[in-house]
Every structure is written in structure tokens, then in C-alpha cells.
Amino acid sequence: MKKIYTFFIVLLLMFMFSANLLYAGGWHECGKLSQIKASCQLPNMPIDEYEYGIKYNSTGVMSVSCTFWNRGRRVYNQLPYLTYADNPQSGMKWGGFIFYTETDASDDNNCGDKWRHHYWHIGANNKVSVEHSNGCLDPVIYCRER
């Protein structure tokens, strides 16, 4: 009987410890997109210590990447989701959102401190295209520890 009791105590402690780990790295608001500078990082939130996310077209935070190539920065969702799905019977597109600034794109030099938004999707032959824009935005950035 003592062995069974000890087993259940150990099992309970393991469950409590693992449940805490599940919530240890929860998302919290940590800045605005306009605060991400040339290093693709938020002040005091180094990218090697924190993962960034954005709530966009979702109730949950989606992990994002920030990249730079020659000029400008791009922040976009890491995992695609269904876009252009207002009428699923007529079709949907696999894609997401992108925010960019200081690029050579003709539409991002009039956003001030905000970033230009577009939707992107994967088309035929895996070609990535951008479509509709919701203009210049400055969404909240969420962070969680890596």
C-alpha cells in the first residue's frame, strides 16, 4: 500500500510540475511593431531569448519571423492559415499576413512610423503572391520566453 501511495504522490508532483511548464512561456504584450528597428528586435526583448507573435485574423497569437534583405524589414506569420475564405465553397488560399517597412516597395514610404500590411498566399507551383492591403498599421507585438 505504501508503494502505491508513493507512486501516486510522485505522479501528482510530476503532473503539477509539467502543468506549470506548459504555462511558463505564455504570451504577453511587449511592444508595438513600430518599435522593431533595424536589428529586427524589440528593445529589451532580444530575439534569441523571446519569440514574437501577432494577433491578426485570429483570437490567438501567431508566431512571426522578422527578416531583412538588403533594405527594409518584413514581419510575417510563420505558419500559413486559410485566407480569402469568406465562401469556402468557392475556394480558399493558404497564406497569411506580412508587414513591411523601409523596402523598395512603392507603397511603404507613406506609412510614417507604421508598417505596410498585405496578405500573402501560396499559389500554383508554390508561387507566393501578395494581394489586398489593410494599409499602414502598428499592431501589438506579443512575446514569450524561448
C-alpha positions as CSV (number, residue, x, y, z in Angstrom):
1,M,0.0,0.0,0.0
2,K,2.9,2.4,0.9
3,K,4.4,1.8,-2.6
4,I,1.1,2.7,-4.3
5,Y,0.8,5.8,-2.2
6,T,4.3,6.9,-3.0
7,F,3.7,6.2,-6.7
8,F,0.6,8.5,-6.7
9,I,2.4,11.2,-4.9
10,V,5.3,11.1,-7.4
11,L,2.8,11.0,-10.3
12,L,0.9,14.0,-8.8
13,L,4.1,16.0,-8.4
14,M,5.2,15.2,-11.9
15,F,1.8,16.4,-13.2
16,M,1.9,19.6,-11.2
17,F,5.5,20.3,-12.4
18,S,4.7,19.6,-16.1
19,A,1.5,21.6,-16.0
20,N,3.5,24.6,-14.7
21,L,5.9,24.2,-17.6
22,L,3.0,24.4,-20.1
23,Y,2.1,27.9,-18.8
24,A,5.6,29.2,-18.1
25,G,6.1,30.6,-21.5
26,G,2.7,32.3,-22.1
27,W,2.3,35.2,-24.5
28,H,2.3,38.8,-23.1
29,E,2.1,42.2,-24.7
30,C,5.6,43.6,-25.1
31,G,5.5,46.4,-27.6
32,K,4.3,47.7,-30.9
33,L,5.5,46.8,-34.4
34,S,6.8,50.3,-34.8
35,Q,9.4,49.6,-32.1
36,I,11.1,46.9,-34.1
37,K,14.2,48.5,-35.5
38,A,17.0,47.5,-38.0
39,S,18.1,44.6,-35.8
40,C,14.6,43.0,-36.1
41,Q,14.3,43.2,-32.3
42,L,12.2,45.0,-29.7
43,P,14.1,47.0,-27.1
44,N,15.0,44.8,-24.1
45,M,13.4,41.8,-25.7
46,P,16.3,40.1,-27.6
47,I,15.1,37.7,-30.3
48,D,17.4,34.9,-29.0
49,E,15.6,35.0,-25.7
50,Y,12.0,35.8,-26.8
51,E,9.7,34.6,-29.6
52,Y,7.5,37.3,-31.1
53,G,3.8,37.0,-32.2
54,I,0.9,39.0,-33.5
55,K,-2.8,38.5,-33.2
56,Y,-4.2,39.1,-36.7
57,N,-7.4,37.5,-38.1
58,S,-7.3,35.2,-35.1
59,T,-8.2,35.1,-31.4
60,G,-4.8,33.5,-30.7
61,V,-1.3,34.9,-31.1
62,M,0.5,33.6,-34.2
63,S,4.3,33.3,-34.1
64,V,6.1,35.6,-36.5
65,S,9.5,36.0,-38.0
66,C,11.3,39.2,-38.8
67,T,13.7,39.2,-41.7
68,F,15.7,41.8,-43.6
69,W,17.1,41.5,-47.1
70,N,19.2,44.4,-48.5
71,R,16.7,47.1,-47.5
72,G,13.9,47.1,-45.1
73,R,12.3,44.6,-42.7
74,R,9.5,42.1,-43.0
75,V,7.4,40.6,-40.2
76,Y,5.1,37.7,-41.2
77,N,3.3,34.7,-39.8
78,Q,5.4,31.5,-39.6
79,L,2.6,29.0,-40.2
80,P,0.2,29.6,-43.1
81,Y,-3.6,29.7,-42.4
82,L,-6.6,29.9,-44.6
83,T,-7.1,33.3,-46.2
84,Y,-9.8,34.5,-48.7
85,A,-12.1,32.0,-47.1
86,D,-15.3,34.1,-46.9
87,N,-17.0,31.5,-49.1
88,P,-15.1,28.2,-48.6
89,Q,-17.2,26.6,-51.4
90,S,-15.7,28.9,-54.0
91,G,-12.2,28.4,-52.7
92,M,-9.6,29.5,-50.2
93,K,-5.9,30.4,-50.2
94,W,-3.2,29.1,-48.0
95,G,-1.2,32.1,-46.7
96,G,-1.2,34.8,-44.1
97,F,-0.1,38.4,-43.4
98,I,3.1,40.4,-43.9
99,F,4.0,43.8,-42.5
100,Y,7.0,45.6,-44.1
101,T,8.8,48.9,-43.9
102,E,11.8,50.7,-45.5
103,T,11.7,48.4,-48.5
104,D,11.8,49.3,-52.2
105,A,8.1,48.7,-52.5
106,S,6.3,51.8,-53.8
107,D,3.5,51.6,-51.2
108,D,5.5,51.6,-48.0
109,N,7.1,55.0,-48.0
110,N,4.0,56.8,-46.9
111,C,3.3,55.0,-43.6
112,G,5.4,57.1,-41.2
113,D,6.2,55.0,-38.1
114,K,3.6,52.4,-39.1
115,W,4.3,49.3,-41.3
116,R,2.5,48.5,-44.6
117,H,0.2,45.4,-44.4
118,H,-0.6,42.9,-47.1
119,Y,-2.0,39.4,-47.3
120,W,0.2,36.8,-48.9
121,H,-0.8,33.4,-50.3
122,I,0.8,30.3,-51.9
123,G,-0.5,29.8,-55.5
124,A,0.1,27.4,-58.3
125,N,3.6,26.0,-58.5
126,N,4.2,27.2,-54.9
127,K,4.5,30.8,-56.1
128,V,4.0,33.3,-53.3
129,S,1.9,36.4,-54.2
130,V,0.6,39.4,-52.2
131,E,-2.9,40.8,-52.6
132,H,-5.2,43.1,-50.6
133,S,-3.7,45.5,-48.1
134,N,-5.3,47.0,-44.9
135,G,-3.0,50.0,-45.2
136,C,-0.5,51.2,-42.7
137,L,-0.8,49.5,-39.3
138,D,1.1,49.3,-36.0
139,P,-0.1,46.1,-34.3
140,V,0.7,45.0,-30.8
141,I,3.7,42.5,-30.6
142,Y,3.4,39.7,-28.1
143,C,6.4,37.9,-26.6
144,R,7.1,34.7,-24.8
145,E,10.3,33.3,-23.5
146,R,12.1,30.7,-25.6
